[in-house]
Amino acid sequence: MMAALGRHLAVLACLISATGAEAAKLSAMVFGPDAKPLPNAVVVAVPEDGRLPPMGKIVEVVDQIDKEFVPYVKPVRAGSYVQFPNKDNIRHHVYSFSLAKIFELPLYKGTPAQPVLFDKPGIVKLGCNIHDWMIGYLYVAETPYFGKTAVDGRVDLDELPAGWYHVRVWHPRMEGSEDTTITRVDLEEATPAIIEWTLKLNPEYRPQRTPLPGEPGYR
Amino acid sequence: MHSSPASAKPMTHRMTPLMLKRPLIYCVLGALMLAGSHARCEWGFDATGGFAYDDNLSNGFEAEDRKADTAAVIDLSAGLYEPFGASTALGLSLLAHGDAYVRYTGLDNLGLGARAQLRTKFGLGTRAPWLSIAAQGVYHNYQYDYLDGWQYEAGATLGMQLNERWSLRGIIRYDAYVANKTQPPLIPGMVGSPYDVYGWNFGAQTTFLATAVDRLSLSYTWRTGTVTSVTQPDEEILEYSDRAAPDPVFGAGGIAYRINANTQTVSLAWSHTLGQRSAINLLYAYRRSQAESDLGQYYSNLISVTFTYSY
């Protein structure tokens, strides 16, 4: 009951903070199956008329810190470059087999000289060939109108041109396809839109960092 | 089988300093220092501690020879991991081990040693098969001098992640325990070093990620080689053994003797991850040894609860 109350308060907070915005604005709240706010969910708004602003060269960053990808989920616009600086004092070996981008950055320290271009929309699962438990995600969006939920499960998309949008949400552990979450909304300058999703989640199975007894060092 | 000597009585009641006289540890220490000066090396530390119960420490064939006890156990491993290229890495570790028994304190021991491991992956990603070749030597210092000695292991492990939840590995390993001292023979012509044992191990293990934080592991090992058992004086036993010596750790008048045996071990382990760096582990193992002679077979049940911290 308290979780449900908290959820309604969060949506109310969205409404209050969204009121008075001059540009078209979309506020989204994403919850997990237990009605708890869900961080790391990517909310994407695609204009129905297909008009997208031109983009210059964008360079985003996904760090490697303490043998983890930081951030765990990073949304970028298709056509962006991403740098993968290694901020550990050891070497990492970053790779992806995802159809949206197959690439490999063999063992390195520091920042690779060339960022990687992500020009195809889709989900790119990142891994490290040395530390199998390291997993991260790039969400390559076909639109510049996207955001990632914070720990309170909320994300605000500001400065959206007025018009009809298809809005959807994705999370690394979500059950089913993100296409099932598509919501059609009409964004008007004076009327902020509020969208709320509750996602069913799968467990995240990844190699464990702690070795089993009797297995010193790396597996 | 006992991977370390089966029994002993404290003939010296004070721990003597560990004798680091073998070159293996010096070599690994030197390699660690050399590699440690290399900035790319990755350092790691694992500590596992807890309690272990064995209902047949003495490897007894007869009910009256079976001796059960619980020990506090600790295993430490600290070392470096150095990748060479995209697929191969060398691991060098210093190892420390300790057992402290509730009842049979003659089996209390401290061990110090080193391990070298070369691991190569056949491809990229978590599902690429991998091969690990490892060798280690640990010197065990017991309260009972005649048990002191080196435990050696060398072998290869072939592993593969089948999917995101299942993994499989096959293991082949040679183990040997070489005691420092030889006791006076029980009877003329017999060698007094029953604790020197060796064997070949062939095993398979599968691990299943039951939840995001719970691992279940099932393993089977078949070992052929020599084992040490302890019994009360029994002249008939000596007909089956080539090495025997007095071993009073489980009681006055005990005899330790070495025989050839085939040992099968089935174990089931559960590991629950706590945060990123630690886990609590529960293990049950059933071990059955069949003597190559007419002695028959003995069995053991082992249970352990441990906590692992990994940095």
Interface residues (C-beta under 8 A of the other chain):
Chain A: N89 I90 R91 H93 Y95 F97 E104 P106 L107 K109 G127 N129 I130 D132 P203 E204 Y205 R206 P207 Q208 R209 T210 P211 L212 P213 G214 P216 G217 Y218 R219
Chain B: A39 R40 C41 E42 G44 D46 T48 D75 S77 G79 Y81 P83 G85 A86 S87 A89 G91 S93 L95 R115 Q117 R119 K121 L124 G125 T126 A128 G159 Q161 E164 R165 T207 L209 T211 A212 V213 R215 S217 A269 S271 T273 Q276 R277 S278 A279 N281 L283 S304 T306 T308 Y309 S310
